[in-house]
Amino acid sequence: MEILHIPPDLEAKLKEEGAQIKSTGEMKKISVLFVDVRNFPQLFQKHDAETILAIIDLYFRVLSSIVKKYDGVIPRISGGNLMAVWGLPNPQKIDSYNAVRAGFEMRMEMFHLIPELVRAGTVPLEIGIGIGTGKAISGFVGPLDRREFALVGNCIIRGERLQSIAFDNRIFIDKMTAAEIKLVSYMMPLPKEINKSGLQDDMVYEVEGIYEFNRKFESMRKHPRFIVAKAVGLTKTSSKQRKVVLLKSIGEGGMGIEVHEKEQFDLQIGERVVMDTSRVSLLRMKSVKGMVVRKEEYKADGIFHLKTWDVGIKLLDLPEETKKRLQKVSVGKRIV
């Protein structure tokens, strides 16, 4: 008797869509995301088994919830590595967008998670994300009493290799993923000195920003908005006090940031600030000036304990060339 082992979230989608996976195999177009913890071995050097498991459990709960939010499935979790897939059981037009968007939210959640780990006395975790898109064979392999769900394809190899060279919470994608999201993202070709993973003959990219598509607010939005999710330095103009913050989003109208521990860095409405944007290629400016126009406490789901503030900053004196670059994504947003 053939016994099929199907990942629970994929099984739920099969029931929801009334679909099946052919045990003999079939070709599917998918987008696959690999994310891996970079400092995983250090945990074993510093903590006991119970603490390590608690940390990894928290990490995977956070990442798994993001995959589910963006309609992906998780065929595999192993060690510090998670594999997520979009396009099963049936491909959708926005699969590649959802995969990359999930990657950005994972990067954002690391900003929340790292201070929690430091507060608990453990090492901060860093992740690398690789995403591939293309054809893959889905089916089952193994003995009849344990037929495991499997995916085989070059896009899977590319995604895993790109994940292996991604560092500092960066997102690397292959050329097929880039082709799918080019109208709704800002990306840069990966330098050859970084691309030493066996993909030297292929164009691969780092994604720095992706359009935030929100059906609820789309009709009301005046300016396109990129999700960036990158740690940058912010300086208060009056006191020169500086703090690392999370740059969540950029648009022609302004920036959205998150700041931990308001008591140590109290931003007031109307206060002038300078943002270090030397690592934000999308702006092509070493720094930008802004003014605080909104501030409210970030509400998490009970996992995080540090007080965090969601802050809106109006951009001041932004060059016309930069404004045009931020506006260009609105031309292609219709594809999502």
C-alpha positions, 0 to 999 in steps of 0.5 A: 500500500502506498502511503504519501507524506505531504507537508501539512500546509500543502495538504491544507491547500490541496483540500482548499482548492480541490487539487491533487499532487500526481504521485507519478510526477508533473511539471510546475512553475514555482518560486522557491525561497531558502532562508538560513541562520548564519550564526547557528553554530555559535548557539551550540557554543553558548547555550544548553539544548533547552535554550537552543531549541527555544530560540530556533523554535521562535525563529521558525515560528516567526518565519513560518507565519510570514510564509503563510501570510503570503500564501506559500507552503513549507516543504522542509525545515532542517537545522537552521534552514527553511524552504518555502514554495509558491506555485503549489498546487496551482501557480498564480501570477503573483507567486514571485512577488509574494516570495520576494515580499515574504523575504522582505518581511523576514528581514523586517522581523529580524530587526524585531527578533535580534534585540530580543535575543540580545536581551536574553543574553544570546548571540544575534542571528543573521539570515541570508535569503535566496530565491529562484523561479522556474520549472520543477517536477513535483511528486513523491519518492521513497519506499511505498510505506513512506512516499515523501513529497519532493521537488526537483528543478534547477530553480531550486538549486539556484535558490539554495546556492544564492541563499548560501552566499547571501549575508547581512540579511540580504536577498539574492534572486535569479534572473527568472525571478528578476524578470517576474518582479522587475516592474515592481522592484528595485534591484541591482546586479550582483558583483562577480566577486560575491557571485562565486556559487556556481552561478557566475554565468547567470545574471543574479540580483540583489533586491533592495526594494519592492512595491508594497501592494495593499488591496485595502489602501491601493485606491487611496494611495497617492505615492508609490511605496517601496518596502526596504527593511534595512537598518540605517543610522538616524541623527537628531538635528538638534542634539546630534544624538544618533541611533540605528533604526529600521528603514521600513519603507520609502516613497516620494511622500516620505519614509517609514521607520521603526525605533526600539526603546523610545525612552533612550531616543525620544523623537517628537512630532515636528523634529528634524532628522538626518538619515544615513542612506549611504547603504540604500542604493535606491536613493543614491544619496549619502544622507537625506533630511526629514521631519517627524510627522507621525509616531505610534507604538508598534503592536506585536503579537506577544512574542516581542517585549521591547517597546518599539515605535512606528515613525513617519518621516516627511522627506525634505529637499529631495532631488527631482531625479530621486523622486522620479526613481521612486515614482517609476514603480507605479507604472508596473504596480498593476501586475500585482 
